[in-house]
Every structure is written in C-alpha cells, then in structure tokens.
C-alpha cells in the first residue's frame, strides 16, 4: 500500500504525515509530496518517501502519484487557481488507478454561499464526474485562523470582523489531520462525506472575551461592515481580492454557514476536539 499526501510541506500536510506515523502506518508506505522537499527532510530521515510535486506541473504530479493506493488531496492555497490545480491531481489519480482519493473541502459545501467555497464546490463536482473513488473531508474553520493572529490582536486591543453574533465550529489543524489519517487507514470510505467541525461553536465576541481573560487584558470585538473589514485587512497587507474573500467569509459565519452540527470530527479522532479556550491559552503560552 502507498498513501500519498499532497501539499505535505504545509502545516496541515505535515500533521497528517505525523498522524499516519502515530497510527503505525509503515513510513515506507507514506509518500510526502510537495514543492519544497527540503522541508520534508525530517520525515525522509524517518523513512517516509519524499517526492517533489507542484500542482501546476502535471508531470511532477503524475510521478508523485505513481503506485499510489490512496491519495489525500489537500486543497491548494492559491485562491483563483485551485480548480485547475485540483483537476491535475484528480486526472493523475485516475491514471494511476488509485483506490481512494480524499479531498479536503469546506464545511457545508453543499449549501454555503461563501465565496471561499466556490472552488471547493467546483472540485467536488470534478470528483463526482471523474470516476475516481473519493471521500470528502469537509473541514470547518481552523482555530489557528485566530490564534496565529493573537499578537496583532493584543497589540490592537481589538478583534475585528464582520461576523456579528454568528457562531463558528472551529477546530485545530491537528484535529483535522488526525481525522484525515483515520479515514485514509479505514476501509470502505468511498462515497462518504464528513462534515468536520469543533464540538463547541463560538462567536467572535466570545473569542474576544476569552482572549481578554487568558491574557489578563481587554480585547473588544469590533464588528464592521464587510467593506470596512476588507479595507482594514488590506491595510495590514492582505491582498485586496483575498481580503474581500475573508470579509465575505465572516458574513458566512454571521449566516451560520460554518456551524457544523454533527460529531463526525470527534468520532473520527476518538476524543473531544480542541476547544477555543484551549487553543487561545496554548497560543499565549508559546508566544
């Protein structure tokens, strides 16, 4: 058996490789594929196969998937280019005759109107038409979307957004990675759809209050019109098109698009998901 993890140089991909090793998948049966294979030297030293792969280079994708039994397609990071990049991987998976392709989609992809979801929805359609056996891992929001910005939030004394009192079912990258690993080692996964999110949904005002308590300071939630929030993000250096998508995602949170009501994530990882307070306090402890 050979399990290929695409985008393995990214944070989620590294967590997935680690989770597979923790599940006692032989290192030689794991292929970590990504652009900067130097970042995977530590895995290679542990016996993991390392292969160079770029979503935009069909030849490299075909080589990375050569002999693959299962593939985890981690969605690309280049918004606006992802559908064609994903198509390249799906085509290579079909040519390789893989038994299962798992794709990291977005929570509630079947119903959400978030702009960020459009490329995930298009990729799901590609998979349905491909003939490749697939399973959908519809990942919710990452807690790290907030905890990795903690220092800036504390410096500003405010958490800005456009989500109002909308709730989000967020979990950690490690949680989602463990779920992916569980699916990749399980049998009979083709055709399944997992809606993945944290056990306890929270609002951004609740997040601001938790940061305030944990850091022993005052952080207020500042709810802004989406256009103003996008402008604020752009002012901090976020490219305007992506700033617009992030602001639109907050509107999605306000609508409830990122609430995951089931317990798929908890069941797959066999433990409670990482809570928002846990993530905030852990991030502050290592800052």
LINSULPE-V137033 format. One record per helix or strand of 3 or more residues. SS is the DSSP state (helix for helix, strand for strand). FROM is the first residue (numbers start at 1). TO is the last residue. If there is no record, write none. Layout:
ss->(SS	SS)
from->(FROM	FROM)
to->(TO	TO)
This chain:
ss->(strand	helix	helix	strand	helix	strand	helix	strand	helix	strand	helix	strand	helix	helix	strand	helix	strand	helix	strand	helix	helix	helix	helix)
from->(3	11	27	30	37	49	58	70	82	100	115	134	144	150	158	173	193	204	220	226	240	264	276)
to->(5	22	29	34	45	52	64	73	96	106	130	139	147	156	161	185	196	215	223	235	255	269	286)
